[in-house]
């Protein structure tokens, strides 16, 4: 059994379908590249925010200590005045 030769209209139609598929794949590849780029930019922003948040947290730790020392000093001064009278 031999395979019949495709007619010219079938060949033209197959070529048109092939062109449509290539164009579609090119669009999908472009979209994926854009999504990848945006993901990289988002990762960079997240890293930057993490660094900034860590810096804020490191700079914040003395505040509770200062508040505790201030309250202890106020208690000490209050006790001193109470005992002195």
PyMOL Python script that loads the backbone (N, CA, C, O; Angstrom):
from pymol import cmd

cmd.read_pdbstr("""\
ATOM      1  N   UNK A   1       0.822  -1.165   0.000  1.00  0.00           N
ATOM      2  CA  UNK A   1       0.000   0.000   0.000  1.00  0.00           C
ATOM      3  C   UNK A   1       0.876   1.242   0.000  1.00  0.00           C
ATOM      4  O   UNK A   1       1.824   1.358   0.776  1.00  0.00           O
ATOM      5  N   UNK A   2       0.554   2.113  -0.839  1.00  0.00           N
ATOM      6  CA  UNK A   2       1.313   3.360  -0.915  1.00  0.00           C
ATOM      7  C   UNK A   2       0.454   4.492  -0.360  1.00  0.00           C
ATOM      8  O   UNK A   2      -0.774   4.476  -0.438  1.00  0.00           O
ATOM      9  N   UNK A   3       1.145   5.459   0.196  1.00  0.00           N
ATOM     10  CA  UNK A   3       0.404   6.607   0.734  1.00  0.00           C
ATOM     11  C   UNK A   3       0.133   7.585  -0.389  1.00  0.00           C
ATOM     12  O   UNK A   3       1.012   7.850  -1.209  1.00  0.00           O
ATOM     13  N   UNK A   4      -1.043   8.112  -0.435  1.00  0.00           N
ATOM     14  CA  UNK A   4      -1.361   9.048  -1.510  1.00  0.00           C
ATOM     15  C   UNK A   4      -0.639  10.379  -1.292  1.00  0.00           C
ATOM     16  O   UNK A   4      -0.399  10.798  -0.159  1.00  0.00           O
ATOM     17  N   UNK A   5      -0.315  11.005  -2.361  1.00  0.00           N
ATOM     18  CA  UNK A   5       0.336  12.313  -2.298  1.00  0.00           C
ATOM     19  C   UNK A   5      -0.693  13.345  -1.835  1.00  0.00           C
ATOM     20  O   UNK A   5      -1.829  13.341  -2.309  1.00  0.00           O
ATOM     21  N   UNK A   6      -0.297  14.244  -0.896  1.00  0.00           N
ATOM     22  CA  UNK A   6      -1.257  15.245  -0.437  1.00  0.00           C
ATOM     23  C   UNK A   6      -1.529  16.254  -1.551  1.00  0.00           C
ATOM     24  O   UNK A   6      -0.650  16.589  -2.346  1.00  0.00           O
ATOM     25  N   UNK A   7      -2.732  16.709  -1.581  1.00  0.00           N
ATOM     26  CA  UNK A   7      -3.101  17.695  -2.593  1.00  0.00           C
ATOM     27  C   UNK A   7      -2.506  19.050  -2.217  1.00  0.00           C
ATOM     28  O   UNK A   7      -2.203  19.287  -1.048  1.00  0.00           O
ATOM     29  N   UNK A   8      -2.337  19.932  -3.186  1.00  0.00           N
ATOM     30  CA  UNK A   8      -1.742  21.237  -2.889  1.00  0.00           C
ATOM     31  C   UNK A   8      -2.519  22.032  -1.840  1.00  0.00           C
ATOM     32  O   UNK A   8      -1.902  22.762  -1.065  1.00  0.00           O
ATOM     33  N   UNK A   9      -3.807  21.923  -1.787  1.00  0.00           N
ATOM     34  CA  UNK A   9      -4.575  22.682  -0.790  1.00  0.00           C
ATOM     35  C   UNK A   9      -4.288  22.177   0.621  1.00  0.00           C
ATOM     36  O   UNK A   9      -4.257  22.965   1.567  1.00  0.00           O
ATOM     37  N   UNK A  10      -4.076  20.857   0.771  1.00  0.00           N
ATOM     38  CA  UNK A  10      -3.743  20.298   2.083  1.00  0.00           C
ATOM     39  C   UNK A  10      -2.362  20.783   2.505  1.00  0.00           C
ATOM     40  O   UNK A  10      -2.154  21.124   3.670  1.00  0.00           O
ATOM     41  N   UNK A  11      -1.432  20.816   1.581  1.00  0.00           N
ATOM     42  CA  UNK A  11      -0.075  21.286   1.893  1.00  0.00           C
ATOM     43  C   UNK A  11      -0.117  22.744   2.326  1.00  0.00           C
ATOM     44  O   UNK A  11       0.538  23.131   3.294  1.00  0.00           O
ATOM     45  N   UNK A  12      -0.884  23.544   1.613  1.00  0.00           N
ATOM     46  CA  UNK A  12      -1.003  24.964   1.956  1.00  0.00           C
ATOM     47  C   UNK A  12      -1.640  25.121   3.329  1.00  0.00           C
ATOM     48  O   UNK A  12      -1.197  25.944   4.131  1.00  0.00           O
ATOM     49  N   UNK A  13      -2.663  24.348   3.599  1.00  0.00           N
ATOM     50  CA  UNK A  13      -3.354  24.428   4.889  1.00  0.00           C
ATOM     51  C   UNK A  13      -2.435  23.995   6.027  1.00  0.00           C
ATOM     52  O   UNK A  13      -2.412  24.622   7.087  1.00  0.00           O
ATOM     53  N   UNK A  14      -1.673  22.915   5.802  1.00  0.00           N
ATOM     54  CA  UNK A  14      -0.728  22.467   6.826  1.00  0.00           C
ATOM     55  C   UNK A  14       0.350  23.523   7.083  1.00  0.00           C
ATOM     56  O   UNK A  14       0.751  23.732   8.228  1.00  0.00           O
ATOM     57  N   UNK A  15       0.808  24.173   6.046  1.00  0.00           N
ATOM     58  CA  UNK A  15       1.809  25.222   6.210  1.00  0.00           C
ATOM     59  C   UNK A  15       1.220  26.406   6.975  1.00  0.00           C
ATOM     60  O   UNK A  15       1.909  27.022   7.788  1.00  0.00           O
ATOM     61  N   UNK A  16      -0.035  26.723   6.724  1.00  0.00           N
ATOM     62  CA  UNK A  16      -0.682  27.817   7.451  1.00  0.00           C
ATOM     63  C   UNK A  16      -0.842  27.469   8.937  1.00  0.00           C
ATOM     64  O   UNK A  16      -0.633  28.313   9.808  1.00  0.00           O
ATOM     65  N   UNK A  17      -1.212  26.231   9.207  1.00  0.00           N
ATOM     66  CA  UNK A  17      -1.332  25.774  10.599  1.00  0.00           C
ATOM     67  C   UNK A  17       0.028  25.816  11.287  1.00  0.00           C
ATOM     68  O   UNK A  17       0.140  26.230  12.441  1.00  0.00           O
ATOM     69  N   UNK A  18       1.059  25.383  10.567  1.00  0.00           N
ATOM     70  CA  UNK A  18       2.419  25.408  11.121  1.00  0.00           C
ATOM     71  C   UNK A  18       2.840  26.835  11.459  1.00  0.00           C
ATOM     72  O   UNK A  18       3.431  27.081  12.510  1.00  0.00           O
ATOM     73  N   UNK A  19       2.536  27.769  10.567  1.00  0.00           N
ATOM     74  CA  UNK A  19       2.854  29.172  10.825  1.00  0.00           C
ATOM     75  C   UNK A  19       2.101  29.709  12.032  1.00  0.00           C
ATOM     76  O   UNK A  19       2.659  30.463  12.829  1.00  0.00           O
ATOM     77  N   UNK A  20       0.841  29.327  12.172  1.00  0.00           N
ATOM     78  CA  UNK A  20       0.043  29.761  13.322  1.00  0.00           C
ATOM     79  C   UNK A  20       0.615  29.201  14.621  1.00  0.00           C
ATOM     80  O   UNK A  20       0.689  29.901  15.631  1.00  0.00           O
ATOM     81  N   UNK A  21       1.018  27.934  14.584  1.00  0.00           N
ATOM     82  CA  UNK A  21       1.614  27.329  15.778  1.00  0.00           C
ATOM     83  C   UNK A  21       2.921  28.011  16.152  1.00  0.00           C
ATOM     84  O   UNK A  21       3.168  28.266  17.331  1.00  0.00           O
ATOM     85  N   UNK A  22       3.757  28.308  15.175  1.00  0.00           N
ATOM     86  CA  UNK A  22       5.029  28.981  15.458  1.00  0.00           C
ATOM     87  C   UNK A  22       4.787  30.367  16.050  1.00  0.00           C
ATOM     88  O   UNK A  22       5.474  30.778  16.984  1.00  0.00           O
ATOM     89  N   UNK A  23       3.806  31.083  15.502  1.00  0.00           N
ATOM     90  CA  UNK A  23       3.486  32.406  16.042  1.00  0.00           C
ATOM     91  C   UNK A  23       2.959  32.292  17.473  1.00  0.00           C
ATOM     92  O   UNK A  23       3.314  33.091  18.339  1.00  0.00           O
ATOM     93  N   UNK A  24       2.123  31.308  17.706  1.00  0.00           N
ATOM     94  CA  UNK A  24       1.594  31.094  19.060  1.00  0.00           C
ATOM     95  C   UNK A  24       2.690  30.743  20.050  1.00  0.00           C
ATOM     96  O   UNK A  24       2.714  31.265  21.165  1.00  0.00           O
ATOM     97  N   UNK A  25       3.599  29.860  19.647  1.00  0.00           N
ATOM     98  CA  UNK A  25       4.710  29.500  20.524  1.00  0.00           C
ATOM     99  C   UNK A  25       5.617  30.695  20.786  1.00  0.00           C
ATOM    100  O   UNK A  25       6.132  30.848  21.893  1.00  0.00           O
ATOM    101  N   UNK A  26       5.817  31.535  19.793  1.00  0.00           N
ATOM    102  CA  UNK A  26       6.635  32.735  19.981  1.00  0.00           C
ATOM    103  C   UNK A  26       5.977  33.671  20.996  1.00  0.00           C
ATOM    104  O   UNK A  26       6.658  34.255  21.839  1.00  0.00           O
ATOM    105  N   UNK A  27       4.652  33.813  20.914  1.00  0.00           N
ATOM    106  CA  UNK A  27       3.935  34.648  21.889  1.00  0.00           C
ATOM    107  C   UNK A  27       4.045  34.074  23.293  1.00  0.00           C
ATOM    108  O   UNK A  27       4.270  34.807  24.256  1.00  0.00           O
ATOM    109  N   UNK A  28       3.886  32.763  23.403  1.00  0.00           N
ATOM    110  CA  UNK A  28       3.979  32.113  24.708  1.00  0.00           C
ATOM    111  C   UNK A  28       5.386  32.257  25.259  1.00  0.00           C
ATOM    112  O   UNK A  28       5.553  32.543  26.445  1.00  0.00           O
ATOM    113  N   UNK A  29       6.396  32.067  24.433  1.00  0.00           N
ATOM    114  CA  UNK A  29       7.778  32.240  24.885  1.00  0.00           C
ATOM    115  C   UNK A  29       8.025  33.662  25.361  1.00  0.00           C
ATOM    116  O   UNK A  29       8.684  33.870  26.379  1.00  0.00           O
ATOM    117  N   UNK A  30       7.501  34.643  24.631  1.00  0.00           N
ATOM    118  CA  UNK A  30       7.649  36.033  25.041  1.00  0.00           C
ATOM    119  C   UNK A  30       6.967  36.306  26.367  1.00  0.00           C
ATOM    120  O   UNK A  30       7.512  37.006  27.220  1.00  0.00           O
ATOM    121  N   UNK A  31       5.784  35.759  26.540  1.00  0.00           N
ATOM    122  CA  UNK A  31       5.060  35.941  27.800  1.00  0.00           C
ATOM    123  C   UNK A  31       5.796  35.292  28.959  1.00  0.00           C
ATOM    124  O   UNK A  31       5.879  35.860  30.048  1.00  0.00           O
ATOM    125  N   UNK A  32       6.328  34.100  28.724  1.00  0.00           N
ATOM    126  CA  UNK A  32       7.083  33.424  29.775  1.00  0.00           C
ATOM    127  C   UNK A  32       8.345  34.192  30.135  1.00  0.00           C
ATOM    128  O   UNK A  32       8.705  34.279  31.309  1.00  0.00           O
ATOM    129  N   UNK A  33       9.017  34.747  29.140  1.00  0.00           N
ATOM    130  CA  UNK A  33      10.215  35.542  29.416  1.00  0.00           C
ATOM    131  C   UNK A  33       9.856  36.775  30.237  1.00  0.00           C
ATOM    132  O   UNK A  33      10.592  37.147  31.151  1.00  0.00           O
ATOM    133  N   UNK A  34       8.735  37.406  29.920  1.00  0.00           N
ATOM    134  CA  UNK A  34       8.293  38.573  30.675  1.00  0.00           C
ATOM    135  C   UNK A  34       7.954  38.191  32.109  1.00  0.00           C
ATOM    136  O   UNK A  34       8.324  38.900  33.045  1.00  0.00           O
ATOM    137  N   UNK A  35       7.257  37.083  32.286  1.00  0.00           N
ATOM    138  CA  UNK A  35       6.931  36.623  33.633  1.00  0.00           C
ATOM    139  C   UNK A  35       8.186  36.292  34.428  1.00  0.00           C
ATOM    140  O   UNK A  35       8.265  36.580  35.622  1.00  0.00           O
ATOM    141  N   UNK A  36       9.158  35.692  33.769  1.00  0.00           N
ATOM    142  CA  UNK A  36      10.417  35.372  34.436  1.00  0.00           C
ATOM    143  C   UNK A  36      11.131  36.643  34.880  1.00  0.00           C
ATOM    144  O   UNK A  36      11.662  36.708  35.988  1.00  0.00           O
ATOM    145  N   UNK A  37      11.142  37.644  34.017  1.00  0.00           N
ATOM    146  CA  UNK A  37      11.783  38.917  34.349  1.00  0.00           C
ATOM    147  C   UNK A  37      11.065  39.581  35.523  1.00  0.00           C
ATOM    148  O   UNK A  37      11.710  40.083  36.443  1.00  0.00           O
ATOM    149  N   UNK A  38       9.746  39.584  35.493  1.00  0.00           N
ATOM    150  CA  UNK A  38       8.994  40.172  36.597  1.00  0.00           C
ATOM    151  C   UNK A  38       9.224  39.408  37.900  1.00  0.00           C
ATOM    152  O   UNK A  38       9.298  40.010  38.971  1.00  0.00           O
ATOM    153  N   UNK A  39       9.337  38.096  37.809  1.00  0.00           N
ATOM    154  CA  UNK A  39       9.634  37.296  39.002  1.00  0.00           C
ATOM    155  C   UNK A  39      10.990  37.648  39.578  1.00  0.00           C
ATOM    156  O   UNK A  39      11.142  37.748  40.796  1.00  0.00           O
ATOM    157  N   UNK A  40      11.982  37.838  38.712  1.00  0.00           N
ATOM    158  CA  UNK A  40      13.307  38.239  39.185  1.00  0.00           C
ATOM    159  C   UNK A  40      13.256  39.605  39.847  1.00  0.00           C
ATOM    160  O   UNK A  40      13.882  39.810  40.888  1.00  0.00           O
ATOM    161  N   UNK A  41      12.518  40.544  39.259  1.00  0.00           N
ATOM    162  CA  UNK A  41      12.396  41.875  39.852  1.00  0.00           C
ATOM    163  C   UNK A  41      11.688  41.799  41.204  1.00  0.00           C
ATOM    164  O   UNK A  41      12.060  42.509  42.139  1.00  0.00           O
ATOM    165  N   UNK A  42      10.684  40.954  41.311  1.00  0.00           N
ATOM    166  CA  UNK A  42       9.979  40.791  42.575  1.00  0.00           C
ATOM    167  C   UNK A  42      10.903  40.187  43.627  1.00  0.00           C
ATOM    168  O   UNK A  42      10.875  40.600  44.786  1.00  0.00           O
ATOM    169  N   UNK A  43      11.717  39.216  43.232  1.00  0.00           N
ATOM    170  CA  UNK A  43      12.673  38.631  44.169  1.00  0.00           C
ATOM    171  C   UNK A  43      13.661  39.683  44.669  1.00  0.00           C
ATOM    172  O   UNK A  43      13.990  39.710  45.855  1.00  0.00           O
ATOM    173  N   UNK A  44      14.134  40.543  43.775  1.00  0.00           N
ATOM    174  CA  UNK A  44      15.064  41.600  44.187  1.00  0.00           C
ATOM    175  C   UNK A  44      14.395  42.564  45.161  1.00  0.00           C
ATOM    176  O   UNK A  44      15.005  42.979  46.147  1.00  0.00           O
ATOM    177  N   UNK A  45      13.137  42.923  44.885  1.00  0.00           N
ATOM    178  CA  UNK A  45      12.420  43.820  45.788  1.00  0.00           C
ATOM    179  C   UNK A  45      12.216  43.166  47.153  1.00  0.00           C
ATOM    180  O   UNK A  45      12.379  43.818  48.183  1.00  0.00           O
ATOM    181  N   UNK A  46      11.864  41.888  47.164  1.00  0.00           N
ATOM    182  CA  UNK A  46      11.685  41.189  48.433  1.00  0.00           C
ATOM    183  C   UNK A  46      12.981  41.134  49.226  1.00  0.00           C
ATOM    184  O   UNK A  46      12.973  41.336  50.440  1.00  0.00           O
ATOM    185  N   UNK A  47      14.096  40.864  48.553  1.00  0.00           N
ATOM    186  CA  UNK A  47      15.385  40.849  49.235  1.00  0.00           C
ATOM    187  C   UNK A  47      15.709  42.214  49.822  1.00  0.00           C
ATOM    188  O   UNK A  47      16.206  42.317  50.944  1.00  0.00           O
ATOM    189  N   UNK A  48      15.419  43.272  49.045  1.00  0.00           N
ATOM    190  CA  UNK A  48      15.663  44.629  49.535  1.00  0.00           C
ATOM    191  C   UNK A  48      14.798  44.925  50.758  1.00  0.00           C
ATOM    192  O   UNK A  48      15.279  45.497  51.737  1.00  0.00           O
ATOM    193  N   UNK A  49      13.529  44.538  50.705  1.00  0.00           N
ATOM    194  CA  UNK A  49      12.641  44.776  51.842  1.00  0.00           C
ATOM    195  C   UNK A  49      13.087  43.975  53.067  1.00  0.00           C
ATOM    196  O   UNK A  49      13.015  44.468  54.193  1.00  0.00           O
ATOM    197  N   UNK A  50      13.538  42.764  52.853  1.00  0.00           N
ATOM    198  CA  UNK A  50      14.031  41.954  53.973  1.00  0.00           C
ATOM    199  C   UNK A  50      15.234  42.607  54.635  1.00  0.00           C
ATOM    200  O   UNK A  50      15.319  42.661  55.862  1.00  0.00           O
ATOM    201  N   UNK A  51      16.176  43.111  53.814  1.00  0.00           N
ATOM    202  CA  UNK A  51      17.348  43.775  54.375  1.00  0.00           C
ATOM    203  C   UNK A  51      16.949  45.021  55.164  1.00  0.00           C
ATOM    204  O   UNK A  51      17.470  45.275  56.250  1.00  0.00           O
ATOM    205  N   UNK A  52      16.017  45.794  54.603  1.00  0.00           N
ATOM    206  CA  UNK A  52      15.582  47.005  55.284  1.00  0.00           C
ATOM    207  C   UNK A  52      14.851  46.680  56.587  1.00  0.00           C
ATOM    208  O   UNK A  52      15.038  47.365  57.592  1.00  0.00           O
ATOM    209  N   UNK A  53      14.027  45.643  56.569  1.00  0.00           N
ATOM    210  CA  UNK A  53      13.309  45.239  57.771  1.00  0.00           C
ATOM    211  C   UNK A  53      14.277  44.737  58.841  1.00  0.00           C
ATOM    212  O   UNK A  53      14.113  45.049  60.020  1.00  0.00           O
ATOM    213  N   UNK A  54      15.272  43.971  58.440  1.00  0.00           N
ATOM    214  CA  UNK A  54      16.279  43.507  59.388  1.00  0.00           C
ATOM    215  C   UNK A  54      17.024  44.682  60.010  1.00  0.00           C
ATOM    216  O   UNK A  54      17.298  44.677  61.210  1.00  0.00           O
ATOM    217  N   UNK A  55      17.352  45.687  59.206  1.00  0.00           N
ATOM    218  CA  UNK A  55      18.044  46.868  59.730  1.00  0.00           C
ATOM    219  C   UNK A  55      17.155  47.606  60.731  1.00  0.00           C
ATOM    220  O   UNK A  55      17.635  48.066  61.766  1.00  0.00           O
ATOM    221  N   UNK A  56      15.868  47.720  60.427  1.00  0.00           N
ATOM    222  CA  UNK A  56      14.949  48.369  61.368  1.00  0.00           C
ATOM    223  C   UNK A  56      14.825  47.586  62.669  1.00  0.00           C
ATOM    224  O   UNK A  56      14.793  48.167  63.754  1.00  0.00           O
ATOM    225  N   UNK A  57      14.757  46.278  62.551  1.00  0.00           N
ATOM    226  CA  UNK A  57      14.645  45.454  63.760  1.00  0.00           C
ATOM    227  C   UNK A  57      15.910  45.538  64.610  1.00  0.00           C
ATOM    228  O   UNK A  57      15.826  45.563  65.838  1.00  0.00           O
ATOM    229  N   UNK A  58      17.071  45.581  63.976  1.00  0.00           N
ATOM    230  CA  UNK A  58      18.317  45.705  64.735  1.00  0.00           C
ATOM    231  C   UNK A  58      18.392  47.058  65.424  1.00  0.00           C
ATOM    232  O   UNK A  58      18.890  47.153  66.546  1.00  0.00           O
ATOM    233  N   UNK A  59      17.905  48.106  64.771  1.00  0.00           N
ATOM    234  CA  UNK A  59      17.946  49.433  65.363  1.00  0.00           C
ATOM    235  C   UNK A  59      16.895  49.639  66.440  1.00  0.00           C
ATOM    236  O   UNK A  59      16.989  50.592  67.213  1.00  0.00           O
ATOM    237  N   UNK A  60      15.920  48.788  66.507  1.00  0.00           N
ATOM    238  CA  UNK A  60      14.816  48.939  67.448  1.00  0.00           C
ATOM    239  C   UNK A  60      15.078  48.271  68.790  1.00  0.00           C
ATOM    240  O   UNK A  60      14.420  48.626  69.768  1.00  0.00           O
ATOM    241  N   UNK A  61      15.992  47.337  68.885  1.00  0.00           N
ATOM    242  CA  UNK A  61      16.137  46.561  70.119  1.00  0.00           C
ATOM    243  C   UNK A  61      16.463  47.392  71.341  1.00  0.00           C
ATOM    244  O   UNK A  61      16.049  46.983  72.426  1.00  0.00           O
ATOM    245  N   UNK A  62      17.175  48.540  71.281  1.00  0.00           N
ATOM    246  CA  UNK A  62      17.465  49.268  72.519  1.00  0.00           C
ATOM    247  C   UNK A  62      16.236  49.962  73.124  1.00  0.00           C
ATOM    248  O   UNK A  62      16.267  50.301  74.307  1.00  0.00           O
ATOM    249  N   UNK A  63      15.184  50.180  72.380  1.00  0.00           N
ATOM    250  CA  UNK A  63      14.031  50.908  72.913  1.00  0.00           C
ATOM    251  C   UNK A  63      13.408  50.235  74.137  1.00  0.00           C
ATOM    252  O   UNK A  63      13.186  50.922  75.134  1.00  0.00           O
ATOM    253  N   UNK A  64      13.117  48.947  74.121  1.00  0.00           N
ATOM    254  CA  UNK A  64      12.572  48.333  75.338  1.00  0.00           C
ATOM    255  C   UNK A  64      13.572  48.375  76.502  1.00  0.00           C
ATOM    256  O   UNK A  64      13.171  48.526  77.656  1.00  0.00           O
ATOM    257  N   UNK A  65      14.856  48.243  76.205  1.00  0.00           N
ATOM    258  CA  UNK A  65      15.868  48.304  77.258  1.00  0.00           C
ATOM    259  C   UNK A  65      15.923  49.689  77.866  1.00  0.00           C
ATOM    260  O   UNK A  65      16.021  49.832  79.084  1.00  0.00           O
ATOM    261  N   UNK A  66      15.861  50.709  77.026  1.00  0.00           N
ATOM    262  CA  UNK A  66      15.873  52.084  77.525  1.00  0.00           C
ATOM    263  C   UNK A  66      14.629  52.351  78.362  1.00  0.00           C
ATOM    264  O   UNK A  66      14.713  53.014  79.396  1.00  0.00           O
ATOM    265  N   UNK A  67      13.481  51.847  77.933  1.00  0.00           N
ATOM    266  CA  UNK A  67      12.240  52.019  78.695  1.00  0.00           C
ATOM    267  C   UNK A  67      12.347  51.332  80.055  1.00  0.00           C
ATOM    268  O   UNK A  67      11.911  51.887  81.063  1.00  0.00           O
ATOM    269  N   UNK A  68      12.920  50.135  80.091  1.00  0.00           N
ATOM    270  CA  UNK A  68      13.081  49.424  81.365  1.00  0.00           C
ATOM    271  C   UNK A  68      14.041  50.168  82.282  1.00  0.00           C
ATOM    272  O   UNK A  68      13.775  50.293  83.477  1.00  0.00           O
ATOM    273  N   UNK A  69      15.147  50.661  81.749  1.00  0.00           N
ATOM    274  CA  UNK A  69      16.097  51.404  82.579  1.00  0.00           C
ATOM    275  C   UNK A  69      15.485  52.701  83.100  1.00  0.00           C
ATOM    276  O   UNK A  69      15.722  53.080  84.247  1.00  0.00           O
ATOM    277  N   UNK A  70      14.713  53.371  82.279  1.00  0.00           N
ATOM    278  CA  UNK A  70      14.060  54.606  82.705  1.00  0.00           C
ATOM    279  C   UNK A  70      13.057  54.334  83.825  1.00  0.00           C
ATOM    280  O   UNK A  70      12.982  55.087  84.797  1.00  0.00           O
ATOM    281  N   UNK A  71      12.298  53.267  83.684  1.00  0.00           N
ATOM    282  CA  UNK A  71      11.328  52.939  84.732  1.00  0.00           C
ATOM    283  C   UNK A  71      12.036  52.538  86.018  1.00  0.00           C
ATOM    284  O   UNK A  71      11.578  52.896  87.103  1.00  0.00           O
ATOM    285  N   UNK A  72      13.134  51.808  85.926  1.00  0.00           N
ATOM    286  CA  UNK A  72      13.902  51.459  87.129  1.00  0.00           C
ATOM    287  C   UNK A  72      14.478  52.700  87.790  1.00  0.00           C
ATOM    288  O   UNK A  72      14.485  52.811  89.016  1.00  0.00           O
ATOM    289  N   UNK A  73      14.964  53.640  86.974  1.00  0.00           N
ATOM    290  CA  UNK A  73      15.492  54.879  87.536  1.00  0.00           C
ATOM    291  C   UNK A  73      14.381  55.670  88.224  1.00  0.00           C
ATOM    292  O   UNK A  73      14.605  56.242  89.290  1.00  0.00           O
ATOM    293  N   UNK A  74      13.191  55.711  87.633  1.00  0.00           N
ATOM    294  CA  UNK A  74      12.071  56.420  88.257  1.00  0.00           C
ATOM    295  C   UNK A  74      11.668  55.762  89.565  1.00  0.00           C
ATOM    296  O   UNK A  74      11.373  56.451  90.542  1.00  0.00           O
ATOM    297  N   UNK A  75      11.652  54.439  89.596  1.00  0.00           N
ATOM    298  CA  UNK A  75      11.338  53.724  90.840  1.00  0.00           C
ATOM    299  C   UNK A  75      12.398  54.007  91.890  1.00  0.00           C
ATOM    300  O   UNK A  75      12.080  54.227  93.059  1.00  0.00           O
ATOM    301  N   UNK A  76      13.653  54.002  91.474  1.00  0.00           N
ATOM    302  CA  UNK A  76      14.742  54.285  92.417  1.00  0.00           C
ATOM    303  C   UNK A  76      14.660  55.691  92.977  1.00  0.00           C
ATOM    304  O   UNK A  76      14.856  55.892  94.176  1.00  0.00           O
ATOM    305  N   UNK A  77      14.376  56.660  92.134  1.00  0.00           N
ATOM    306  CA  UNK A  77      14.258  58.042  92.599  1.00  0.00           C
ATOM    307  C   UNK A  77      13.028  58.182  93.516  1.00  0.00           C
ATOM    308  O   UNK A  77      13.075  58.901  94.514  1.00  0.00           O
ATOM    309  N   UNK A  78      11.966  57.513  93.182  1.00  0.00           N
ATOM    310  CA  UNK A  78      10.767  57.537  94.033  1.00  0.00           C
ATOM    311  C   UNK A  78      11.032  56.933  95.398  1.00  0.00           C
ATOM    312  O   UNK A  78      10.630  57.496  96.416  1.00  0.00           O
ATOM    313  N   UNK A  79      11.698  55.804  95.429  1.00  0.00           N
ATOM    314  CA  UNK A  79      12.048  55.173  96.706  1.00  0.00           C
ATOM    315  C   UNK A  79      13.000  56.052  97.522  1.00  0.00           C
ATOM    316  O   UNK A  79      12.866  56.155  98.742  1.00  0.00           O
ATOM    317  N   UNK A  80      13.952  56.679  96.850  1.00  0.00           N
ATOM    318  CA  UNK A  80      14.908  57.560  97.523  1.00  0.00           C
ATOM    319  C   UNK A  80      14.180  58.737  98.185  1.00  0.00           C
ATOM    320  O   UNK A  80      14.466  59.095  99.327  1.00  0.00           O
ATOM    321  N   UNK A  81      13.226  59.338  97.439  1.00  0.00           N
ATOM    322  CA  UNK A  81      12.470  60.453  97.998  1.00  0.00           C
ATOM    323  C   UNK A  81      11.575  59.981  99.149  1.00  0.00           C
ATOM    324  O   UNK A  81      11.398  60.697 100.135  1.00  0.00           O
ATOM    325  N   UNK A  82      11.013  58.780  99.020  1.00  0.00           N
ATOM    326  CA  UNK A  82      10.157  58.239 100.089  1.00  0.00           C
ATOM    327  C   UNK A  82      10.974  57.989 101.337  1.00  0.00           C
ATOM    328  O   UNK A  82      10.520  58.293 102.441  1.00  0.00           O
ATOM    329  N   UNK A  83      12.166  57.443 101.190  1.00  0.00           N
ATOM    330  CA  UNK A  83      13.025  57.128 102.338  1.00  0.00           C
ATOM    331  C   UNK A  83      13.600  58.419 102.927  1.00  0.00           C
ATOM    332  O   UNK A  83      13.762  58.506 104.144  1.00  0.00           O
ATOM    333  N   UNK A  84      13.908  59.397 102.122  1.00  0.00           N
ATOM    334  CA  UNK A  84      14.518  60.630 102.570  1.00  0.00           C
ATOM    335  C   UNK A  84      13.558  61.456 103.424  1.00  0.00           C
ATOM    336  O   UNK A  84      14.025  62.228 104.262  1.00  0.00           O
ATOM    337  N   UNK A  85      12.271  61.335 103.257  1.00  0.00           N
ATOM    338  CA  UNK A  85      11.320  62.124 104.061  1.00  0.00           C
ATOM    339  C   UNK A  85      11.144  61.492 105.342  1.00  0.00           C
ATOM    340  O   UNK A  85      10.387  61.988 106.176  1.00  0.00           O
TER     341      UNK A  85
END
""", "prot")
cmd.dss("prot")
cmd.show_as("cartoon", "prot")
cmd.util.cbc("prot")
cmd.orient("prot")
